[in-house]
Amino acid sequence: MTKIFIDKISSVTKNLDLKHNEHIIDDPNTNLSCEMGTVLAAEILEDKTIYNELELPSGRMSKLKKGDIVAVALGQRRALKGFVGDLPKSLKAGDIIHLLNFGGIAGECTSANTKEVGDPMRIRILGGIARKGKQLNINQKMLFKPTNTMKSDIPLIIVTGTSMDSGKTTVATEIIKTLTHMGMKLAGTKLTGVGALRDLYKMQDYGVYNAVSFVDAGITSTANIDDATMVEMTKGTIEYLSKDKPDAIIIEFGDGLMGHYGVDAILKMPEIQNNVRLHIGCAGDPIGAIGLARGCADIGLPIDVISGPVTDNEVGQGIIKNELDVIVYNAFNPTNEWMDLVISRWLHAYQLSA
């Protein structure tokens, strides 16, 4: 093994508490693990003008420059407005793969929305980061473990969407702010997507006292993860956040209902459906909003509120009101109609349990 200095440590590796001085397995004849979560040291091979930053464990964004040595972890991505990438089939020191997101997920890019993010940044693998001779994986240090059982009855407020960038985080933080100002104790989680801390920090900025994601269960990305794994991860997450007995748990689902990130597998869970007190759906246009509402109704978890760019003016709002029996909510011009629904459901659940 060789000692190496790492310039920038990605946020997806946060639970391992990596140091700038680490050791790597860098024998060019040694096959490195291609398992999701494998932690690698890599060299940035080029400068980019867009999508050229790495999120650090602190949440700070650091600009990447050619020659930087970074710590990343393997994972997949299926971004409508970004990169599509898979786990490499084989990997050795010296091989070239790609950085797939700013959280530090690396893999082999197979497609890219170059107008949004440019070409994928190439990175040369220097070796697998190891301690005591053992290759590191983010699943070696989890805040909680997936589980087969979920006993929590903590009320859930969930935010789904048609795709990435449909307004989910914006509306989630506005709801969090309103409820926090009312004195509620809120926990938060992002159950699907690709590993990064940005949205969790936004939740905390507006009052969530504890926020975790699938990364804390040892998963770098939920892209193409099987349904059973998604269900167990979800149960583990909810049980973990329920220990402190929050008044509610806010759940944001990264990507969209029809993406490849496991959203539908979670929404189908009886344990989730039974605990949801408010379901907010986000869309960019009326057709998307109607499709999302129908899809969620078919799953068994109807949408209560439509938000997102489709509600930015009266055109979209009018179509939604005519076509769907839902509340319309715009995070930039918020109203409190949804609160009456939440209060009535909380009261009903309380009466049933009394």
C-alpha positions as CSV (number, residue, x, y, z in Angstrom):
1,M,0.0,0.0,0.0
2,T,1.0,3.6,-0.7
3,K,0.5,6.7,1.4
4,I,-1.3,9.4,-0.4
5,F,-2.5,13.0,0.2
6,I,-6.1,13.7,-0.7
7,D,-6.9,17.3,-1.6
8,K,-10.7,17.0,-1.5
9,I,-12.9,14.5,0.3
10,S,-16.4,14.0,-1.2
11,S,-19.5,14.3,1.0
12,V,-20.7,10.8,0.1
13,T,-17.8,9.4,2.2
14,K,-18.7,11.5,5.2
15,N,-19.4,8.7,7.7
16,L,-16.0,7.2,7.2
17,D,-14.3,10.4,8.5
18,L,-11.6,10.2,5.9
19,K,-8.4,12.2,6.5
20,H,-6.3,14.0,4.0
21,N,-3.5,11.4,4.6
22,E,-4.7,7.9,3.8
23,H,-3.3,4.7,2.3
24,I,-4.3,3.2,-1.1
25,I,-4.1,-0.2,-2.7
26,D,-2.4,0.9,-6.0
27,D,-0.9,-2.3,-7.4
28,P,-1.8,-2.0,-11.2
29,N,-2.2,-5.8,-11.3
30,T,-4.7,-5.9,-8.4
31,N,-8.4,-5.9,-9.2
32,L,-10.3,-3.3,-7.1
33,S,-13.8,-3.9,-5.9
34,C,-16.5,-2.6,-8.2
35,E,-19.2,-2.9,-5.6
36,M,-21.4,0.1,-4.9
37,G,-19.9,2.3,-2.2
38,T,-16.2,1.3,-2.9
39,V,-14.1,4.3,-1.8
40,L,-11.4,5.3,-4.3
41,A,-8.7,7.9,-4.6
42,A,-8.7,9.5,-8.1
43,E,-7.0,12.3,-10.0
44,I,-9.0,15.0,-11.8
45,L,-7.9,14.9,-15.5
46,E,-9.4,18.1,-16.8
47,D,-10.8,21.5,-16.1
48,K,-14.5,22.3,-16.7
49,T,-16.5,25.5,-16.7
50,I,-19.8,24.0,-15.6
51,Y,-20.7,21.2,-13.1
52,N,-17.1,21.5,-11.9
53,E,-17.5,21.4,-8.1
54,L,-17.3,18.8,-5.4
55,E,-19.4,18.9,-2.2
56,L,-17.3,18.4,0.9
57,P,-18.6,16.7,4.1
58,S,-19.1,20.2,5.5
59,G,-21.5,20.9,2.7
60,R,-19.2,23.5,1.2
61,M,-18.7,23.3,-2.6
62,S,-15.1,23.2,-3.7
63,K,-14.1,23.9,-7.3
64,L,-12.3,21.0,-9.0
65,K,-9.1,21.7,-10.9
66,K,-7.0,19.4,-13.1
67,G,-4.6,17.5,-11.0
68,D,-6.7,17.5,-7.8
69,I,-6.6,14.3,-5.8
70,V,-10.1,13.4,-4.6
71,A,-11.9,10.7,-2.6
72,V,-15.0,9.3,-4.3
73,A,-17.3,6.3,-4.0
74,L,-18.7,4.1,-6.7
75,G,-22.4,4.3,-7.6
76,Q,-24.9,4.5,-10.4
77,R,-26.9,7.5,-11.7
78,R,-29.9,8.0,-13.9
79,A,-30.4,11.8,-14.1
80,L,-32.8,13.2,-16.6
81,K,-30.9,16.5,-16.5
82,G,-27.4,15.2,-15.9
83,F,-25.4,12.1,-16.2
84,V,-26.3,8.4,-16.7
85,G,-23.7,6.1,-15.4
86,D,-23.1,2.5,-14.2
87,L,-20.7,0.7,-12.0
88,P,-17.6,-0.4,-13.8
89,K,-17.3,-4.1,-14.6
90,S,-13.7,-4.2,-13.7
91,L,-11.3,-1.7,-12.1
92,K,-7.6,-1.3,-11.5
93,A,-5.3,1.6,-10.6
94,G,-4.7,3.6,-13.7
95,D,-8.2,3.1,-15.2
96,I,-10.2,6.1,-16.2
97,I,-13.9,6.5,-15.2
98,H,-16.1,9.6,-14.6
99,L,-17.4,11.8,-11.8
100,L,-21.2,11.4,-12.0
101,N,-22.4,14.0,-9.4
102,F,-21.1,16.7,-7.1
103,G,-21.5,14.5,-4.1
104,G,-18.6,12.3,-5.2
105,I,-20.3,9.4,-7.0
106,A,-18.1,7.8,-9.6
107,G,-18.8,5.3,-12.4
108,E,-18.7,4.8,-16.1
109,C,-20.8,7.5,-17.8
110,T,-23.0,6.1,-20.7
111,S,-25.1,9.2,-21.5
112,A,-25.1,12.9,-20.6
113,N,-27.4,16.0,-20.9
114,T,-24.4,18.1,-22.1
115,K,-26.5,21.3,-22.3
116,E,-27.1,21.1,-18.5
117,V,-23.8,19.7,-17.2
118,G,-21.3,19.5,-20.1
119,D,-19.3,16.3,-20.7
120,P,-18.6,14.1,-17.7
121,M,-15.4,14.9,-15.8
122,R,-12.8,12.1,-16.4
123,I,-10.9,10.8,-13.3
124,R,-8.0,8.4,-13.2
125,I,-8.2,5.9,-10.4
126,L,-5.0,6.0,-8.2
127,G,-6.2,3.1,-6.0
128,G,-8.7,1.9,-3.5
129,I,-8.5,3.7,-0.1
130,A,-7.8,1.2,2.6
131,R,-7.3,0.9,6.3
132,K,-5.5,-1.9,8.0
133,G,-5.2,-3.5,4.5
134,K,-8.9,-3.6,4.0
135,Q,-10.6,-1.7,1.1
136,L,-13.0,0.9,2.4
137,N,-16.7,1.0,1.5
138,I,-19.2,3.5,2.8
139,N,-21.4,0.6,4.1
140,Q,-18.7,-0.1,6.7
141,K,-19.8,3.0,8.7
142,M,-23.6,3.4,8.8
143,L,-25.7,5.6,11.1
144,F,-28.4,2.9,11.0
145,K,-29.0,-0.4,9.4
146,P,-31.8,-1.5,7.1
147,T,-34.4,-3.6,8.8
148,N,-37.4,-5.9,8.1
149,T,-39.7,-4.3,10.6
150,M,-41.2,-0.9,11.1
151,K,-43.1,-0.1,14.2
152,S,-43.1,3.7,14.0
153,D,-46.4,5.5,13.8
154,I,-44.9,9.0,13.5
155,P,-46.9,11.1,11.0
156,L,-45.2,11.5,7.6
157,I,-45.3,14.4,5.3
158,I,-44.0,13.3,1.9
159,V,-43.0,15.3,-1.2
160,T,-42.8,13.5,-4.6
161,G,-42.3,14.8,-8.1
162,T,-42.4,14.2,-11.8
163,S,-38.6,14.3,-12.0
164,M,-35.5,16.1,-10.7
165,D,-35.7,19.9,-10.5
166,S,-39.5,19.9,-10.2
167,G,-39.6,22.0,-7.0
168,K,-39.6,19.3,-4.3
169,T,-36.9,20.8,-2.1
170,T,-38.3,24.3,-2.4
171,V,-41.7,23.3,-1.2
172,A,-40.4,20.9,1.4
173,T,-38.4,23.7,3.1
174,E,-41.4,26.1,3.0
175,I,-43.6,23.5,4.7
176,I,-40.8,22.8,7.2
177,K,-40.5,26.5,8.0
178,T,-44.2,26.9,8.6
179,L,-44.5,23.9,10.9
180,T,-41.3,24.8,12.8
181,H,-42.6,28.3,13.5
182,M,-45.8,26.6,14.9
183,G,-43.5,24.8,17.4
184,M,-43.4,21.4,15.8
185,K,-40.3,19.2,16.2
186,L,-39.4,17.8,12.8
187,A,-37.1,15.2,11.5
188,G,-36.3,14.9,7.8
189,T,-35.0,12.4,5.2
190,K,-34.3,12.0,1.5
191,L,-35.0,8.4,0.7
192,T,-34.2,8.3,-3.0
193,G,-31.7,9.9,-5.4
194,V,-27.9,10.1,-5.7
195,G,-25.7,10.9,-2.7
196,A,-25.3,14.5,-1.7
197,L,-25.8,16.6,1.4
198,R,-27.2,19.8,-0.1
199,D,-30.9,19.1,0.3
200,L,-30.5,17.7,3.9
201,Y,-28.7,20.9,4.9
202,K,-31.5,23.0,3.4
203,M,-34.0,21.0,5.5
204,Q,-31.9,21.8,8.6
205,D,-31.6,25.5,7.6
206,Y,-35.4,25.7,8.0
207,G,-35.8,23.9,11.2
208,V,-35.4,20.1,10.9
209,Y,-33.3,19.0,13.9
210,N,-32.1,15.7,12.4
211,A,-31.8,14.9,8.7
212,V,-30.4,11.7,7.1
213,S,-30.5,9.9,3.8
214,F,-29.9,6.6,2.1
215,V,-26.2,7.4,2.3
216,D,-26.4,6.9,6.1
217,A,-27.6,3.3,5.4
218,G,-24.5,2.6,3.2
219,I,-26.1,3.4,-0.2
220,T,-24.4,5.8,-2.6
221,S,-27.3,6.0,-5.0
222,T,-30.7,4.3,-5.2
223,A,-30.5,4.1,-9.0
224,N,-31.4,0.5,-10.0
225,I,-31.6,-0.7,-6.4
226,D,-34.0,-3.7,-6.0
227,D,-37.3,-3.1,-4.3
228,A,-36.5,-5.3,-1.2
229,T,-33.4,-3.3,-0.5
230,M,-35.3,0.0,-0.8
231,V,-38.1,-1.2,1.5
232,E,-35.6,-2.3,4.2
233,M,-33.6,0.9,3.9
234,T,-36.8,2.9,4.3
235,K,-37.9,1.0,7.4
236,G,-34.5,1.5,8.9
237,T,-34.5,5.2,8.2
238,I,-38.0,5.8,9.7
239,E,-37.2,3.7,12.8
240,Y,-33.9,5.6,13.3
241,L,-35.6,9.0,13.0
242,S,-38.5,7.9,15.2
243,K,-36.3,7.3,18.3
244,D,-36.4,10.9,19.3
245,K,-40.2,11.0,18.9
246,P,-40.5,13.9,16.4
247,D,-43.9,15.4,15.8
248,A,-43.5,14.5,12.1
249,I,-41.0,13.3,9.6
250,I,-40.6,15.1,6.3
251,I,-39.7,12.8,3.4
252,E,-38.4,14.1,0.1
253,F,-38.1,11.7,-2.8
254,G,-35.2,12.5,-5.1
255,D,-35.9,12.2,-8.9
256,G,-39.5,11.3,-10.0
257,L,-42.1,8.6,-9.8
258,M,-41.2,7.0,-13.1
259,G,-37.4,7.3,-12.6
260,H,-35.2,4.3,-11.8
261,Y,-34.6,5.3,-8.1
262,G,-37.1,3.2,-6.3
263,V,-39.7,5.8,-5.5
264,D,-42.6,3.6,-6.4
265,A,-41.4,0.7,-4.2
266,I,-41.5,2.9,-1.2
267,L,-44.8,4.5,-1.9
268,K,-46.4,1.0,-2.2
269,M,-45.3,0.2,1.4
270,P,-48.4,-0.2,3.7
271,E,-46.3,1.1,6.6
272,I,-45.7,4.3,4.7
273,Q,-49.3,4.7,3.4
274,N,-50.7,4.2,6.9
275,N,-48.6,7.0,8.3
276,V,-48.8,9.7,5.6
277,R,-50.7,12.8,6.8
278,L,-49.9,15.0,3.8
279,H,-48.7,14.1,0.2
280,I,-47.4,16.9,-1.9
281,G,-46.7,16.4,-5.6
282,C,-44.4,18.7,-7.6
283,A,-44.5,19.2,-11.4
284,G,-43.3,21.6,-14.0
285,D,-46.4,21.5,-16.2
286,P,-50.1,20.5,-16.1
287,I,-49.7,17.2,-18.0
288,G,-46.9,16.2,-15.6
289,A,-49.0,17.1,-12.6
290,I,-52.0,15.2,-13.9
291,G,-49.9,12.2,-14.7
292,L,-48.2,12.3,-11.3
293,A,-51.6,12.5,-9.5
294,R,-52.9,9.5,-11.5
295,G,-49.8,7.5,-10.9
296,C,-49.8,8.0,-7.2
297,A,-53.5,7.3,-6.9
298,D,-53.0,4.0,-8.7
299,I,-50.3,3.1,-6.2
300,G,-52.6,3.8,-3.4
301,L,-51.2,7.1,-2.0
302,P,-53.2,9.9,-3.6
303,I,-51.8,13.4,-3.8
304,D,-53.3,16.1,-1.6
305,V,-51.4,19.1,-2.8
306,I,-49.9,20.1,-6.2
307,S,-46.9,22.4,-6.1
308,G,-43.8,23.2,-8.2
309,P,-43.4,25.4,-11.3
310,V,-46.8,24.4,-12.6
311,T,-48.3,26.6,-9.9
312,D,-46.2,29.7,-10.6
313,N,-49.1,31.6,-12.2
314,E,-52.9,31.3,-12.7
315,V,-52.6,29.4,-15.9
316,G,-51.3,26.2,-14.4
317,Q,-53.2,26.8,-11.2
318,G,-56.5,27.0,-13.1
319,I,-55.8,23.8,-15.0
320,I,-54.9,21.9,-11.9
321,K,-58.0,23.1,-10.1
322,N,-60.2,22.1,-13.0
323,E,-58.7,18.7,-13.5
324,L,-57.7,17.5,-10.1
325,D,-59.4,17.5,-6.7
326,V,-56.3,18.8,-4.9
327,I,-55.0,21.9,-3.1
328,V,-52.8,24.1,-5.2
329,Y,-49.7,25.5,-3.3
330,N,-46.9,27.7,-4.6
331,A,-43.8,28.0,-2.4
332,F,-43.1,31.5,-3.6
333,N,-46.6,32.7,-2.8
334,P,-47.6,30.3,0.0
335,T,-51.0,30.0,1.5
336,N,-52.1,27.9,4.4
337,E,-55.1,26.0,3.0
338,W,-53.1,22.7,3.4
339,M,-52.8,23.2,7.1
340,D,-56.5,22.7,7.7
341,L,-56.2,19.3,6.0
342,V,-53.1,18.3,8.1
343,I,-54.8,19.4,11.3
344,S,-58.0,17.4,10.5
345,R,-56.0,14.3,9.7
346,W,-53.8,14.6,12.8
347,L,-56.9,15.0,14.9
348,H,-58.6,12.0,13.3
349,A,-55.6,9.9,13.9
350,Y,-55.4,11.0,17.5
351,Q,-59.1,10.2,18.1
352,L,-58.6,6.7,16.6
353,S,-55.7,6.0,19.0
354,A,-57.4,7.4,22.1
